Amino acid sequence: MRFRILIGRQKDGTYTGECASLHGCTAEGKTMEEFMKNMDEIIKIQLGKKRQNTEPSYSKEIIMMQEKD
């Protein structure tokens, strides 16, 4: 997957940025390499959270009980 990342450089020389398509996906780093590593990690974390939220909110036991009725 590809994501567009907005990157800025602060007065102290650090890099900060965000991935606008993933809520809460921001990172920073002292170098561009460190920033990109941190951004990669946070994107993986955010995608993992989204996958967890797509699981059904019911259990198989409830479905089986409904089928018996």
PDB file with SEQRES, HELIX, SHEET and CRYST1 records, atoms N, CA, C and O in Angstrom:
SEQRES   1 A   69  MET ARG PHE ARG ILE LEU ILE GLY ARG GLN LYS ASP GLY          
SEQRES   2 A   69  THR TYR THR GLY GLU CYS ALA SER LEU HIS GLY CYS THR          
SEQRES   3 A   69  ALA GLU GLY LYS THR MET GLU GLU PHE MET LYS ASN MET          
SEQRES   4 A   69  ASP GLU ILE ILE LYS ILE GLN LEU GLY LYS LYS ARG GLN          
SEQRES   5 A   69  ASN THR GLU PRO SER TYR SER LYS GLU ILE ILE MET MET          
SEQRES   6 A   69  GLN GLU LYS ASP                                              
HELIX    1 AA1 MET A   32  GLN A   52  1                                  21    
HELIX    2 AA2 LYS A   60  LYS A   68  1                                   9    
SHEET    1 AA1 3 ILE A   5  ARG A   9  0                                        
SHEET    2 AA1 3 TYR A  15  CYS A  19 -1                                        
SHEET    3 AA1 3 THR A  26  GLY A  29 -1                                        
CRYST1    1.000    1.000    1.000  90.00  90.00  90.00 P 1           1          
ATOM      1  N   MET A   1       0.837  -1.182   0.000  1.00  0.00           N  
ATOM      2  CA  MET A   1       0.000   0.000   0.000  1.00  0.00           C  
ATOM      3  C   MET A   1       0.883   1.247   0.000  1.00  0.00           C  
ATOM      4  O   MET A   1       1.999   1.248   0.519  1.00  0.00           O  
ATOM      5  N   ARG A   2       0.356   2.277  -0.585  1.00  0.00           N  
ATOM      6  CA  ARG A   2       1.060   3.553  -0.599  1.00  0.00           C  
ATOM      7  C   ARG A   2       0.195   4.605   0.085  1.00  0.00           C  
ATOM      8  O   ARG A   2      -1.022   4.650  -0.094  1.00  0.00           O  
ATOM      9  N   PHE A   3       0.857   5.450   0.871  1.00  0.00           N  
ATOM     10  CA  PHE A   3       0.179   6.532   1.558  1.00  0.00           C  
ATOM     11  C   PHE A   3       0.913   7.834   1.293  1.00  0.00           C  
ATOM     12  O   PHE A   3       2.141   7.860   1.210  1.00  0.00           O  
ATOM     13  N   ARG A   4       0.163   8.903   1.161  1.00  0.00           N  
ATOM     14  CA  ARG A   4       0.766  10.220   1.007  1.00  0.00           C  
ATOM     15  C   ARG A   4       1.060  10.774   2.398  1.00  0.00           C  
ATOM     16  O   ARG A   4       0.191  10.788   3.270  1.00  0.00           O  
ATOM     17  N   ILE A   5       2.291  11.227   2.590  1.00  0.00           N  
ATOM     18  CA  ILE A   5       2.729  11.732   3.893  1.00  0.00           C  
ATOM     19  C   ILE A   5       3.146  13.191   3.733  1.00  0.00           C  
ATOM     20  O   ILE A   5       3.917  13.529   2.836  1.00  0.00           O  
ATOM     21  N   LEU A   6       2.635  14.041   4.600  1.00  0.00           N  
ATOM     22  CA  LEU A   6       3.015  15.452   4.616  1.00  0.00           C  
ATOM     23  C   LEU A   6       4.142  15.621   5.621  1.00  0.00           C  
ATOM     24  O   LEU A   6       3.985  15.287   6.795  1.00  0.00           O  
ATOM     25  N   ILE A   7       5.277  16.140   5.165  1.00  0.00           N  
ATOM     26  CA  ILE A   7       6.466  16.248   6.015  1.00  0.00           C  
ATOM     27  C   ILE A   7       6.886  17.707   6.127  1.00  0.00           C  
ATOM     28  O   ILE A   7       6.873  18.454   5.148  1.00  0.00           O  
ATOM     29  N   GLY A   8       7.257  18.093   7.338  1.00  0.00           N  
ATOM     30  CA  GLY A   8       7.778  19.429   7.571  1.00  0.00           C  
ATOM     31  C   GLY A   8       9.056  19.353   8.380  1.00  0.00           C  
ATOM     32  O   GLY A   8       9.315  18.368   9.073  1.00  0.00           O  
ATOM     33  N   ARG A   9       9.844  20.397   8.283  1.00  0.00           N  
ATOM     34  CA  ARG A   9      11.083  20.444   9.056  1.00  0.00           C  
ATOM     35  C   ARG A   9      10.966  21.581  10.059  1.00  0.00           C  
ATOM     36  O   ARG A   9      10.681  22.721   9.691  1.00  0.00           O  
ATOM     37  N   GLN A  10      11.186  21.268  11.308  1.00  0.00           N  
ATOM     38  CA  GLN A  10      11.061  22.245  12.384  1.00  0.00           C  
ATOM     39  C   GLN A  10      12.311  23.115  12.486  1.00  0.00           C  
ATOM     40  O   GLN A  10      13.335  22.814  11.874  1.00  0.00           O  
ATOM     41  N   LYS A  11      12.223  24.193  13.259  1.00  0.00           N  
ATOM     42  CA  LYS A  11      13.359  25.105  13.432  1.00  0.00           C  
ATOM     43  C   LYS A  11      14.576  24.414  14.033  1.00  0.00           C  
ATOM     44  O   LYS A  11      15.714  24.785  13.743  1.00  0.00           O  
ATOM     45  N   ASP A  12      14.336  23.409  14.869  1.00  0.00           N  
ATOM     46  CA  ASP A  12      15.458  22.691  15.490  1.00  0.00           C  
ATOM     47  C   ASP A  12      16.050  21.612  14.577  1.00  0.00           C  
ATOM     48  O   ASP A  12      16.983  20.913  14.972  1.00  0.00           O  
ATOM     49  N   GLY A  13      15.516  21.474  13.367  1.00  0.00           N  
ATOM     50  CA  GLY A  13      16.056  20.527  12.398  1.00  0.00           C  
ATOM     51  C   GLY A  13      15.365  19.182  12.370  1.00  0.00           C  
ATOM     52  O   GLY A  13      15.652  18.372  11.488  1.00  0.00           O  
ATOM     53  N   THR A  14      14.461  18.910  13.304  1.00  0.00           N  
ATOM     54  CA  THR A  14      13.765  17.623  13.299  1.00  0.00           C  
ATOM     55  C   THR A  14      12.676  17.622  12.231  1.00  0.00           C  
ATOM     56  O   THR A  14      12.177  18.669  11.819  1.00  0.00           O  
ATOM     57  N   TYR A  15      12.328  16.424  11.802  1.00  0.00           N  
ATOM     58  CA  TYR A  15      11.275  16.242  10.804  1.00  0.00           C  
ATOM     59  C   TYR A  15      10.006  15.776  11.501  1.00  0.00           C  
ATOM     60  O   TYR A  15      10.050  14.911  12.376  1.00  0.00           O  
ATOM     61  N   THR A  16       8.888  16.347  11.114  1.00  0.00           N  
ATOM     62  CA  THR A  16       7.592  15.911  11.621  1.00  0.00           C  
ATOM     63  C   THR A  16       6.660  15.745  10.433  1.00  0.00           C  
ATOM     64  O   THR A  16       6.828  16.387   9.396  1.00  0.00           O  
ATOM     65  N   GLY A  17       5.684  14.879  10.599  1.00  0.00           N  
ATOM     66  CA  GLY A  17       4.750  14.691   9.505  1.00  0.00           C  
ATOM     67  C   GLY A  17       3.557  13.862   9.908  1.00  0.00           C  
ATOM     68  O   GLY A  17       3.474  13.331  11.015  1.00  0.00           O  
ATOM     69  N   GLU A  18       2.628  13.769   8.960  1.00  0.00           N  
ATOM     70  CA  GLU A  18       1.412  12.995   9.208  1.00  0.00           C  
ATOM     71  C   GLU A  18       0.956  12.306   7.934  1.00  0.00           C  
ATOM     72  O   GLU A  18       1.242  12.744   6.820  1.00  0.00           O  
ATOM     73  N   CYS A  19       0.247  11.226   8.140  1.00  0.00           N  
ATOM     74  CA  CYS A  19      -0.415  10.517   7.050  1.00  0.00           C  
ATOM     75  C   CYS A  19      -1.892  10.862   7.185  1.00  0.00           C  
ATOM     76  O   CYS A  19      -2.593  10.299   8.026  1.00  0.00           O  
ATOM     77  N   ALA A  20      -2.359  11.779   6.362  1.00  0.00           N  
ATOM     78  CA  ALA A  20      -3.710  12.320   6.506  1.00  0.00           C  
ATOM     79  C   ALA A  20      -4.805  11.271   6.307  1.00  0.00           C  
ATOM     80  O   ALA A  20      -5.906  11.439   6.832  1.00  0.00           O  
ATOM     81  N   SER A  21      -4.538  10.213   5.578  1.00  0.00           N  
ATOM     82  CA  SER A  21      -5.570   9.214   5.323  1.00  0.00           C  
ATOM     83  C   SER A  21      -5.759   8.238   6.489  1.00  0.00           C  
ATOM     84  O   SER A  21      -6.705   7.450   6.483  1.00  0.00           O  
ATOM     85  N   LEU A  22      -4.868   8.283   7.490  1.00  0.00           N  
ATOM     86  CA  LEU A  22      -5.003   7.434   8.673  1.00  0.00           C  
ATOM     87  C   LEU A  22      -5.073   8.331   9.910  1.00  0.00           C  
ATOM     88  O   LEU A  22      -4.094   8.990  10.258  1.00  0.00           O  
ATOM     89  N   HIS A  23      -6.201   8.354  10.554  1.00  0.00           N  
ATOM     90  CA  HIS A  23      -6.422   9.221  11.714  1.00  0.00           C  
ATOM     91  C   HIS A  23      -5.380   8.957  12.805  1.00  0.00           C  
ATOM     92  O   HIS A  23      -5.130   7.811  13.179  1.00  0.00           O  
ATOM     93  N   GLY A  24      -4.784  10.030  13.304  1.00  0.00           N  
ATOM     94  CA  GLY A  24      -3.834   9.914  14.398  1.00  0.00           C  
ATOM     95  C   GLY A  24      -2.468   9.373  14.000  1.00  0.00           C  
ATOM     96  O   GLY A  24      -1.702   8.933  14.857  1.00  0.00           O  
ATOM     97  N   CYS A  25      -2.163   9.400  12.728  1.00  0.00           N  
ATOM     98  CA  CYS A  25      -0.920   8.816  12.236  1.00  0.00           C  
ATOM     99  C   CYS A  25       0.109   9.930  12.035  1.00  0.00           C  
ATOM    100  O   CYS A  25       0.209  10.509  10.953  1.00  0.00           O  
ATOM    101  N   THR A  26       0.872  10.222  13.092  1.00  0.00           N  
ATOM    102  CA  THR A  26       1.906  11.248  13.040  1.00  0.00           C  
ATOM    103  C   THR A  26       3.212  10.667  13.546  1.00  0.00           C  
ATOM    104  O   THR A  26       3.221   9.711  14.320  1.00  0.00           O  
ATOM    105  N   ALA A  27       4.322  11.257  13.099  1.00  0.00           N  
ATOM    106  CA  ALA A  27       5.642  10.781  13.524  1.00  0.00           C  
ATOM    107  C   ALA A  27       6.620  11.940  13.478  1.00  0.00           C  
ATOM    108  O   ALA A  27       6.342  12.998  12.914  1.00  0.00           O  
ATOM    109  N   GLU A  28       7.775  11.706  14.090  1.00  0.00           N  
ATOM    110  CA  GLU A  28       8.861  12.681  14.035  1.00  0.00           C  
ATOM    111  C   GLU A  28      10.179  11.938  14.087  1.00  0.00           C  
ATOM    112  O   GLU A  28      10.233  10.761  14.443  1.00  0.00           O  
ATOM    113  N   GLY A  29      11.236  12.639  13.729  1.00  0.00           N  
ATOM    114  CA  GLY A  29      12.571  12.045  13.774  1.00  0.00           C  
ATOM    115  C   GLY A  29      13.640  13.105  13.619  1.00  0.00           C  
ATOM    116  O   GLY A  29      13.408  14.154  13.018  1.00  0.00           O  
ATOM    117  N   LYS A  30      14.811  12.826  14.163  1.00  0.00           N  
ATOM    118  CA  LYS A  30      15.930  13.769  14.069  1.00  0.00           C  
ATOM    119  C   LYS A  30      16.484  13.832  12.649  1.00  0.00           C  
ATOM    120  O   LYS A  30      16.983  14.871  12.216  1.00  0.00           O  
ATOM    121  N   THR A  31      16.393  12.717  11.927  1.00  0.00           N  
ATOM    122  CA  THR A  31      16.832  12.658  10.531  1.00  0.00           C  
ATOM    123  C   THR A  31      15.670  12.166   9.680  1.00  0.00           C  
ATOM    124  O   THR A  31      14.686  11.643  10.205  1.00  0.00           O  
ATOM    125  N   MET A  32      15.785  12.333   8.366  1.00  0.00           N  
ATOM    126  CA  MET A  32      14.731  11.841   7.475  1.00  0.00           C  
ATOM    127  C   MET A  32      14.612  10.322   7.582  1.00  0.00           C  
ATOM    128  O   MET A  32      13.506   9.785   7.535  1.00  0.00           O  
ATOM    129  N   GLU A  33      15.727   9.635   7.725  1.00  0.00           N  
ATOM    130  CA  GLU A  33      15.698   8.174   7.851  1.00  0.00           C  
ATOM    131  C   GLU A  33      14.964   7.748   9.124  1.00  0.00           C  
ATOM    132  O   GLU A  33      14.158   6.817   9.101  1.00  0.00           O  
ATOM    133  N   GLU A  34      15.245   8.431  10.227  1.00  0.00           N  
ATOM    134  CA  GLU A  34      14.562   8.123  11.484  1.00  0.00           C  
ATOM    135  C   GLU A  34      13.074   8.441  11.383  1.00  0.00           C  
ATOM    136  O   GLU A  34      12.233   7.685  11.870  1.00  0.00           O  
ATOM    137  N   PHE A  35      12.759   9.564  10.747  1.00  0.00           N  
ATOM    138  CA  PHE A  35      11.348   9.920  10.559  1.00  0.00           C  
ATOM    139  C   PHE A  35      10.614   8.850   9.766  1.00  0.00           C  
ATOM    140  O   PHE A  35       9.531   8.415  10.157  1.00  0.00           O  
ATOM    141  N   MET A  36      11.204   8.423   8.647  1.00  0.00           N  
ATOM    142  CA  MET A  36      10.542   7.426   7.804  1.00  0.00           C  
ATOM    143  C   MET A  36      10.382   6.094   8.531  1.00  0.00           C  
ATOM    144  O   MET A  36       9.363   5.423   8.368  1.00  0.00           O  
ATOM    145  N   LYS A  37      11.363   5.706   9.321  1.00  0.00           N  
ATOM    146  CA  LYS A  37      11.264   4.476  10.117  1.00  0.00           C  
ATOM    147  C   LYS A  37      10.112   4.591  11.117  1.00  0.00           C  
ATOM    148  O   LYS A  37       9.313   3.666  11.259  1.00  0.00           O  
ATOM    149  N   ASN A  38      10.032   5.722  11.803  1.00  0.00           N  
ATOM    150  CA  ASN A  38       8.965   5.936  12.779  1.00  0.00           C  
ATOM    151  C   ASN A  38       7.596   5.979  12.102  1.00  0.00           C  
ATOM    152  O   ASN A  38       6.626   5.429  12.624  1.00  0.00           O  
ATOM    153  N   MET A  39       7.517   6.630  10.941  1.00  0.00           N  
ATOM    154  CA  MET A  39       6.246   6.702  10.213  1.00  0.00           C  
ATOM    155  C   MET A  39       5.814   5.316   9.761  1.00  0.00           C  
ATOM    156  O   MET A  39       4.635   4.974   9.857  1.00  0.00           O  
ATOM    157  N   ASP A  40       6.741   4.524   9.274  1.00  0.00           N  
ATOM    158  CA  ASP A  40       6.435   3.157   8.851  1.00  0.00           C  
ATOM    159  C   ASP A  40       5.849   2.355  10.012  1.00  0.00           C  
ATOM    160  O   ASP A  40       4.867   1.634   9.835  1.00  0.00           O  
ATOM    161  N   GLU A  41       6.443   2.480  11.186  1.00  0.00           N  
ATOM    162  CA  GLU A  41       5.960   1.749  12.362  1.00  0.00           C  
ATOM    163  C   GLU A  41       4.550   2.193  12.748  1.00  0.00           C  
ATOM    164  O   GLU A  41       3.693   1.356  13.034  1.00  0.00           O  
ATOM    165  N   ILE A  42       4.306   3.502  12.758  1.00  0.00           N  
ATOM    166  CA  ILE A  42       2.984   3.975  13.182  1.00  0.00           C  
ATOM    167  C   ILE A  42       1.915   3.612  12.156  1.00  0.00           C  
ATOM    168  O   ILE A  42       0.773   3.345  12.530  1.00  0.00           O  
ATOM    169  N   ILE A  43       2.260   3.596  10.880  1.00  0.00           N  
ATOM    170  CA  ILE A  43       1.293   3.177   9.859  1.00  0.00           C  
ATOM    171  C   ILE A  43       0.919   1.714  10.083  1.00  0.00           C  
ATOM    172  O   ILE A  43      -0.258   1.361  10.006  1.00  0.00           O  
ATOM    173  N   LYS A  44       1.901   0.860  10.357  1.00  0.00           N  
ATOM    174  CA  LYS A  44       1.616  -0.550  10.622  1.00  0.00           C  
ATOM    175  C   LYS A  44       0.720  -0.711  11.850  1.00  0.00           C  
ATOM    176  O   LYS A  44      -0.191  -1.539  11.856  1.00  0.00           O  
ATOM    177  N   ILE A  45       0.981   0.078  12.879  1.00  0.00           N  
ATOM    178  CA  ILE A  45       0.159   0.016  14.096  1.00  0.00           C  
ATOM    179  C   ILE A  45      -1.272   0.448  13.790  1.00  0.00           C  
ATOM    180  O   ILE A  45      -2.224  -0.213  14.204  1.00  0.00           O  
ATOM    181  N   GLN A  46      -1.423   1.559  13.065  1.00  0.00           N  
ATOM    182  CA  GLN A  46      -2.764   2.067  12.751  1.00  0.00           C  
ATOM    183  C   GLN A  46      -3.531   1.093  11.862  1.00  0.00           C  
ATOM    184  O   GLN A  46      -4.730   0.895  12.059  1.00  0.00           O  
ATOM    185  N   LEU A  47      -2.863   0.487  10.896  1.00  0.00           N  
ATOM    186  CA  LEU A  47      -3.535  -0.493  10.045  1.00  0.00           C  
ATOM    187  C   LEU A  47      -3.949  -1.717  10.855  1.00  0.00           C  
ATOM    188  O   LEU A  47      -5.011  -2.289  10.611  1.00  0.00           O  
ATOM    189  N   GLY A  48      -3.131  -2.118  11.803  1.00  0.00           N  
ATOM    190  CA  GLY A  48      -3.483  -3.235  12.681  1.00  0.00           C  
ATOM    191  C   GLY A  48      -4.716  -2.927  13.511  1.00  0.00           C  
ATOM    192  O   GLY A  48      -5.564  -3.796  13.710  1.00  0.00           O  
ATOM    193  N   LYS A  49      -4.823  -1.701  13.996  1.00  0.00           N  
ATOM    194  CA  LYS A  49      -6.011  -1.295  14.765  1.00  0.00           C  
ATOM    195  C   LYS A  49      -7.253  -1.329  13.899  1.00  0.00           C  
ATOM    196  O   LYS A  49      -8.315  -1.763  14.345  1.00  0.00           O  
ATOM    197  N   LYS A  50      -7.125  -0.872  12.657  1.00  0.00           N  
ATOM    198  CA  LYS A  50      -8.280  -0.885  11.763  1.00  0.00           C  
ATOM    199  C   LYS A  50      -8.728  -2.312  11.471  1.00  0.00           C  
ATOM    200  O   LYS A  50      -9.927  -2.581  11.395  1.00  0.00           O  
ATOM    201  N   ARG A  51      -7.777  -3.229  11.305  1.00  0.00           N  
ATOM    202  CA  ARG A  51      -8.137  -4.625  11.053  1.00  0.00           C  
ATOM    203  C   ARG A  51      -8.852  -5.229  12.258  1.00  0.00           C  
ATOM    204  O   ARG A  51      -9.802  -5.996  12.101  1.00  0.00           O  
ATOM    205  N   GLN A  52      -8.391  -4.881  13.464  1.00  0.00           N  
ATOM    206  CA  GLN A  52      -9.036  -5.388  14.673  1.00  0.00           C  
ATOM    207  C   GLN A  52     -10.471  -4.894  14.771  1.00  0.00           C  
ATOM    208  O   GLN A  52     -11.344  -5.620  15.246  1.00  0.00           O  
ATOM    209  N   ASN A  53     -10.722  -3.683  14.331  1.00  0.00           N  
ATOM    210  CA  ASN A  53     -12.057  -3.102  14.418  1.00  0.00           C  
ATOM    211  C   ASN A  53     -13.013  -3.647  13.365  1.00  0.00           C  
ATOM    212  O   ASN A  53     -14.210  -3.368  13.429  1.00  0.00           O  
ATOM    213  N   THR A  54     -12.522  -4.412  12.405  1.00  0.00           N  
ATOM    214  CA  THR A  54     -13.405  -4.953  11.377  1.00  0.00           C  
ATOM    215  C   THR A  54     -13.891  -6.356  11.725  1.00  0.00           C  
ATOM    216  O   THR A  54     -14.693  -6.927  10.986  1.00  0.00           O  
ATOM    217  N   GLU A  55     -13.428  -6.911  12.817  1.00  0.00           N  
ATOM    218  CA  GLU A  55     -13.890  -8.229  13.237  1.00  0.00           C  
ATOM    219  C   GLU A  55     -15.357  -8.144  13.678  1.00  0.00           C  
ATOM    220  O   GLU A  55     -15.777  -7.109  14.195  1.00  0.00           O  
ATOM    221  N   PRO A  56     -16.138  -9.205  13.486  1.00  0.00           N  
ATOM    222  CA  PRO A  56     -17.529  -9.191  13.947  1.00  0.00           C  
ATOM    223  C   PRO A  56     -17.592  -8.982  15.455  1.00  0.00           C  
ATOM    224  O   PRO A  56     -16.729  -9.454  16.194  1.00  0.00           O  
ATOM    225  N   SER A  57     -18.606  -8.281  15.897  1.00  0.00           N  
ATOM    226  CA  SER A  57     -18.743  -7.999  17.324  1.00  0.00           C  
ATOM    227  C   SER A  57     -19.599  -9.042  18.037  1.00  0.00           C  
ATOM    228  O   SER A  57     -19.970  -8.837  19.193  1.00  0.00           O  
ATOM    229  N   TYR A  58     -19.918 -10.141  17.388  1.00  0.00           N  
ATOM    230  CA  TYR A  58     -20.713 -11.204  17.993  1.00  0.00           C  
ATOM    231  C   TYR A  58     -19.886 -12.484  18.046  1.00  0.00           C  
ATOM    232  O   TYR A  58     -18.891 -12.622  17.335  1.00  0.00           O  
ATOM    233  N   SER A  59     -20.297 -13.391  18.873  1.00  0.00           N  
ATOM    234  CA  SER A  59     -19.552 -14.636  18.988  1.00  0.00           C  
ATOM    235  C   SER A  59     -20.252 -15.758  18.226  1.00  0.00           C  
ATOM    236  O   SER A  59     -21.438 -15.654  17.916  1.00  0.00           O  
ATOM    237  N   LYS A  60     -19.530 -16.813  17.930  1.00  0.00           N  
ATOM    238  CA  LYS A  60     -20.098 -17.952  17.226  1.00  0.00           C  
ATOM    239  C   LYS A  60     -21.182 -18.625  18.057  1.00  0.00           C  
ATOM    240  O   LYS A  60     -22.128 -19.186  17.504  1.00  0.00           O  
ATOM    241  N   GLU A  61     -21.052 -18.574  19.389  1.00  0.00           N  
ATOM    242  CA  GLU A  61     -22.043 -19.204  20.259  1.00  0.00           C  
ATOM    243  C   GLU A  61     -23.402 -18.563  20.088  1.00  0.00           C  
ATOM    244  O   GLU A  61     -24.416 -19.261  20.095  1.00  0.00           O  
ATOM    245  N   ILE A  62     -23.447 -17.252  19.935  1.00  0.00           N  
ATOM    246  CA  ILE A  62     -24.722 -16.548  19.759  1.00  0.00           C  
ATOM    247  C   ILE A  62     -25.359 -16.970  18.438  1.00  0.00           C  
ATOM    248  O   ILE A  62     -26.567 -17.194  18.374  1.00  0.00           O  
ATOM    249  N   ILE A  63     -24.554 -17.079  17.394  1.00  0.00           N  
ATOM    250  CA  ILE A  63     -25.082 -17.493  16.095  1.00  0.00           C  
ATOM    251  C   ILE A  63     -25.637 -18.907  16.196  1.00  0.00           C  
ATOM    252  O   ILE A  63     -26.712 -19.183  15.664  1.00  0.00           O  
ATOM    253  N   MET A  64     -24.929 -19.805  16.865  1.00  0.00           N  
ATOM    254  CA  MET A  64     -25.389 -21.181  16.984  1.00  0.00           C  
ATOM    255  C   MET A  64     -26.683 -21.245  17.783  1.00  0.00           C  
ATOM    256  O   MET A  64     -27.571 -22.031  17.455  1.00  0.00           O  
ATOM    257  N   MET A  65     -26.803 -20.433  18.823  1.00  0.00           N  
ATOM    258  CA  MET A  65     -28.040 -20.404  19.609  1.00  0.00           C  
ATOM    259  C   MET A  65     -29.204 -19.931  18.779  1.00  0.00           C  
ATOM    260  O   MET A  65     -30.311 -20.452  18.912  1.00  0.00           O  
ATOM    261  N   GLN A  66     -28.973 -18.933  17.905  1.00  0.00           N  
ATOM    262  CA  GLN A  66     -30.040 -18.413  17.078  1.00  0.00           C  
ATOM    263  C   GLN A  66     -30.476 -19.447  16.044  1.00  0.00           C  
ATOM    264  O   GLN A  66     -31.654 -19.506  15.692  1.00  0.00           O  
ATOM    265  N   GLU A  67     -29.545 -20.258  15.554  1.00  0.00           N  
ATOM    266  CA  GLU A  67     -29.868 -21.262  14.567  1.00  0.00           C  
ATOM    267  C   GLU A  67     -30.726 -22.385  15.164  1.00  0.00           C  
ATOM    268  O   GLU A  67     -31.514 -22.997  14.444  1.00  0.00           O  
ATOM    269  N   LYS A  68     -30.587 -22.664  16.459  1.00  0.00           N  
ATOM    270  CA  LYS A  68     -31.347 -23.730  17.102  1.00  0.00           C  
ATOM    271  C   LYS A  68     -32.818 -23.344  17.253  1.00  0.00           C  
ATOM    272  O   LYS A  68     -33.697 -24.205  17.232  1.00  0.00           O  
ATOM    273  N   ASP A  69     -33.074 -22.066  17.401  1.00  0.00           N  
ATOM    274  CA  ASP A  69     -34.468 -21.607  17.632  1.00  0.00           C  
ATOM    275  C   ASP A  69     -35.337 -21.740  16.453  1.00  0.00           C  
ATOM    276  O   ASP A  69     -36.517 -21.394  16.514  1.00  0.00           O  
TER     277      ASP A  69                                                      
END                                                                             
